[in-house]
Amino acid sequence: MPVYEYIALDVRGQRKKGVVEAETASHARHKLRANQIYPIKIEELKEKKGKASYREILRNAFTRVRPQELAAVTRQLSTLIGAGLPLVTSLNVLASQITDGPLRKVLIQIKDAINEGNSLTNSISQFPHVFNPFYINMVRAGEMSGTLDLVLDRLAEYLERQEALKSKIRSALAYPVLMFFIGSVVLFFLVSFVVPNITKIFQDMHQRLPMFTVILIATSSFLKNYWWMLLAAAIGTLVFIRNFLATRLGRRLWDDWKMKIPVVGQIILHIYLARFGRTLGTLLQSDVPLIQALEIVRHVINNEIFSEEIKKAISDVEEGRGLAQSLSQSDKFPPLVMEMVAVGEQSGSMEKMLFRIADAFEREVEMKIGVFTSLLEPIMILIMGVLVGFIVISILLPIFEMNRLIR
């Protein structure tokens, strides 16, 4: 249903802002007037596509709410509402517990919007950089079913599980990435500043140098004199890639390519499958209809290829086919997923099967990440050893040649 943003006057003549859901702008006006709110200006809120401006990027960067904070506040809000406290009072309690930061401001603005007559769903919809479509639709389902506390509890569990998986992946990759960065800096320093002082002796002798030494001298000279060109090229490449990935074609090519990378692609695929199972299961558990749940998953999955496959599955489900049969048309969903979804459809326990799918692939991701990092560390040490060995041999060969000439 479309969402309209309005500027209006209440019965006291005070100016108010907010959002309202309605079929058309005319219905939105009638809905507001029924609540004694008289709109001055009303317009539909449309999703902004394309790349964000640098001002929006900076604003969102400084007003970013961490997933851990959002999960903690969601769980606390669930507890307070479950204990019988009114929604506004619960938000006020949560805001008072946070000393400062963007989350406190967001909670206060949400509380003010609810005081003005907006629902929680409409209030959080004003902060798309904090609450994604999945979160908003879960809250909407909770408000419509009268089980907001239960839905918020499920939301908190979902956010905590997602963040726990991301944390494990970051922890596993932290050491290899740090090692690569430090090794690259050390090698650059050696080749650009240490090696030229040593190889200058060989050049002054005007003797024929080994091929390894010639390559090392040429590389060292290039890095020392033209490092700024490499830096400019790297920055230019990053800017180009960022702008290209902002296009639909760029996102699609990137999403397709990263799932085809040897070893890493399989891990990425399993991450998406785990996210698919966890998100769809959580939505169905909160009584969101299957078609609407699939639409939400399609926008939350953050992968153009998966989004297209889910869109095809939605069309098949709308035509009366089962979800398992619809997913079987795609090569992105392995037989395990189809079999478990089919069992869930037959037994009426789709949510449980989807959660089991998510658990299975999350365990698989953790295991493969562990194996990958255990292999990555010795490979990086070997590469660094080969590069350092090349530098050492390139320096020692002319020295041995000089000793031979002296004898």
N, C-alpha and C positions, 0 to 999 in steps of 0.2 A: 504494500500500500504506500502511495506517495507521502512524503513528509513535507509540510509547509512551514516556513519561518514567517513569523508575523510581528508587527509592531502595532500595539493597540492601546486603548484607554479603558480603564475599569470604571465602575460606577462612581468612584470618587474623582475621576478625571485624571488619575495618575497614569503615566506612561509605562507600558509593560512590553517586554520582549519574550519570545518563546517559540516553541515548535508544536505542531499539532499534526496528527495523522488523519487523512481524509481521502476520499476517492477523487474529488476535484477541489479546485479553489473555492467554488461556490459552497460545497459541503463543508469545507473548513470554516468559512465565514459563519454558516448557520450553527456549526458546532460551538464556535467561540461565543456567538451571541446568546446561545442557550445557557452559557455559563456567565452571562452578564459581562462579557469582554467584547469590546467593539473595535474591530481591526481598522487601522488606518492604512497599513500596507501589508500585503501578503504575497509571498512568492515561494515557488517550489524549490526545495533543496535538492540539487542534483549532485551526483558523485562526480568529483573532479578527476578527470583522467589526464594522462600525460605526466610529464615531469614537473615536480614541484619547483617553485622559485627558490632562490637561495635564501630569501628572507624567511620563507616558510620552513626551510630546512633548519636554519639557525634557531628559529622560534621553537620548533619541535624538539631540537636538540637540548635546549635549555629548559624546556618544560616537560621533559621525558620522565615518565613514571616507570620505575623499574618493575619487571614482572614479579619479583619477590614481594615488593611492596603491595602491588595490586592483589596478589594471592592472599597475603596476610589480611588486608582490609576486607576482602570479600568473605573470608572465613569469619572474621570478627563481626561483620554485618549480619551474616547468617545466624551467628550465635545470639546476637542482640534481638533480632527479629523473632527468632525461635523462642526467646524468653518472654515475648509478649510486648516488647517496647515498640512504640510507633516508629515509622520509618524516619521521620524528620528528627526525632529524638536520638535515634541510633546514629544517624549521620552526624549530628551535633557532638555526640560522645566521641565518635571516631576522629572528627576534626580536632577536638580538644586534646586528644592524645598525641597528635602529630605537632611537633614544635614549629616546624617550618618546611618549606619545600613545595614543589608543584602539586603534589597529591593533596595537601591541605587546601590549597586554593581550589582545586577541582571539586573536592567534597563540599566546600562551602558554597560554591556556585550551583552544584547539584541540589543541595538543601534549599537554596533560595528559589530555584526553579520549581521544586516540588511545592514549596510554600505558595507559589503563584498559581498553583492548580495543575501543573504538569505531572504526568506519570513519571516513574523512575526510568522507564524505557526512553521516553522523549527527552528527559533531562540528561541522561548519559550519552544520547545520540549527538549532543552538541560538542562532544569531545572525541572525535574519531581517531585522533592520534593516541588516545589512552585506551578506549574501548573499541575493539574490532567488531566486525559484524556478528561473529560467533557469540561474543559476550552479550551484545545488545539483544540478539534474538533469543538467547537463553533467558535473559531477564524478562523479555516480553512473554515468553512461555510461562515463566513462573508467576507473573502478575495475572495472566489470563486464567491460569489454573488455580490460583490462590495458594500455591506452594512455593512462594518466593524464597523462604528460608532453606528449603530442601534443594532448590535449584542453585542457590548461591553456594551451598555446601558442595554440590557437585562441581560447580564452576571452580571453586577454590582447589578442589582435589585435582581437577584437570590441569589448572595452571601450575600447581606444584609438581605434578608428574612431568609436564612438558619442560619446566625449568630444571628439574632434576636430571632429565636426559641431556639437555643442553650443557649443564654443568659438568656432567661426566665426560662428554665429548671435548669440551674446552680443557678440562683437566688433563685428559689423555694427550691432547695435541700441544699443550703449553710447552713442555720440555723440548720436543723436536723443533717447534717454531723458534723458541728462544735460542736453541743451539744453532739453527740455521742462520739467524740474524747475527749472532755474535761471530760465528765462523766467517760469514760474508764480510763483516766489518774488518776483522783481523786480516783476511786475505787481501782486501782492498788496500789496507794500510801497508801491508808488506810489499805488494806489487807497485804501489804508487810512490812510496817514500823510502822504504828500506832498500829494495832491489836496485833503484837507480844509482844509489851511492856505491853499491858494490860493483855493478856492471860497468860503471864509468871507468874503472881500472882496466877492464878488458878492452874497452873501446879505444882508450889512449894507447894501447900496445899495438894497434893496427894489425892484429893477427886475425887469421881466419877463424871464426867462431863456430862451434857446433850449432846445428839447426835448432836444438832446444833452446840454446842461449839466445839466438837471434829472435825466436818467437817471443821469449820472455822479455827481451829488451823492447821489442816493438809494442807488445801489450802494455808494458810498464809506461813507455813514452806516451802511448795513446791515452791511458787512464789519467796520467799526470797532467797532460796538456788539454785534454778534451772531456774531463769529467763533467763539466757543466753541460756539454751537449748530451751526454748520457742522462743526466738529471732532467734536462728539459724534455728529452724524448720520453722518459719514463712518465713525467707529469702529463705531457700531451697524450700519451697512450691511455693513461688512466682517465683523463677527461673524455677522450673519444669513446672509451669502453662504457663509461658512465652514461653518456648521452645515447649511445647505441642501445644499451640495456633498458633505457627509458622508453624505447619503442616496443611495440608488440612483437615485431619480427625479431628484434634483438633478444627480448626475454624468452621467446619461443626457442630460438637457436641455442641460447645458453642453457635453458632448462633441459633441452634434448641432449645437448653435448655432455653435460656434467653427469648424466645418468649412464653414459657410455664409456666413461673413464675406467680403465681396468682397476679392479679391486675397490677403488673409491666409489665408482658408480653404483655398485651393488649396495654399499652402505647407505648412500643417498636414497636409493630406491626403497630400501627397508625403512628409512626414517619417514618417508612420505606415506608408506603403507601403514606404519604405526600411527601416524597422525590422522590418517583417514579413518582407521578403526576407532581410535579414541574419541575423535570429534563427533563422528556419526553416532557412535554408541551413547555418548553423553547427551546428544540432542534427542535421540529416540527415547532415552530413559526419562527425559523431561517432557514427554508427550508431544514433541514437535512432529508434525506429519512427515512421512518419508520424503515426499517430493521437496517440501520446503527444507528439510534437513540436508538433502543432497545439494540443493542450491546453495545453502550456507557453506557446506564443506567445499563446494567448488570454488568459492571466493576466498576461503580461509586457507586452502591447501598450499597456496603460494607457488604454484608450478603450472605453467601454461599447458604443458602436455597432459598432465593429470586432469587439469580443469576441462580440457576438451573431451577426454575419455569419460569423465563423470557427466558432462553435458549430454553425450551420446546415451549414456545409461539412463539419464533422466527421461529422455525421449522414449526409450524402450519401456520404462516403467509406466509412463503415462499411457502407453498403448496397451497396457495390461500384462506385460511380462514381469517375471520375478526379478528381483535385484541380482541374484546369482547368475541367472541366464543373461541379464543385461551386461554384467561385468565380464562375462566369459568372452564377449566380443573383443575385449582389449587384451593386448599382450603385456600390459603393465601389472595386471593382477595375477599372481601365480595361482595354480590349482588349489593350494591350501586355503586361500581366501575364499574362492568360489565354493569349495566344499563346506567350509564352516558357515558361510552366509546361507547356503542352501539348508543346512541343518537348522540354523536359526529361524529361517522362514517356515520350515515344516513344524518345528516344535513351539513356535511363538516366543522364542527367547533370543531374538535378534541382538538385543543390547549386550547380553552376556557373551555371545559368540564374537561380537565386534571387540569387546574388551579383551577377550582371550587372544584375538588376532593381534591387537595392539601390544599386549604383554609379550607375546611370542616374538614379534619383530623388534620390540625394544630390547629384549634379552639378546637377540641376534645381533643387533647394532652394537651393544656393549661388548659382546664377545669379539666381533670383527674389529672394532676399534682397538681393543687390547692387542689383538694379533697384528693389526696394521702398524700400530706404534712400536711394538716390539721388533718388527722387521725394519721400520723406518729409521730407528736410531742407529743400528749398525751400518745401514746403507749410507746414511749421512756421514758417519765417521769414516767409512771407506772412501767416499767421494772427497771429503776434506783431506784425508791422508794422501790420496792420489794427487790432488792439487799441490799440497805442500811438498810432496815427493818430487813433483815436476819442477817446482821452484828450486829445491835443494840440488837436484841433478843438474839443472841448467846452470847453477853457479859452480858446482864442483867439477863439471867436465872441463871448462877452460883452465881451472887450477891444475888438474891432472895433466892437461896438455902443456902447460907452462913448465911443470916439473920434468916432463919428458924432454922438452927442448933444452932445459938447463943441463940435464945429464948428457 
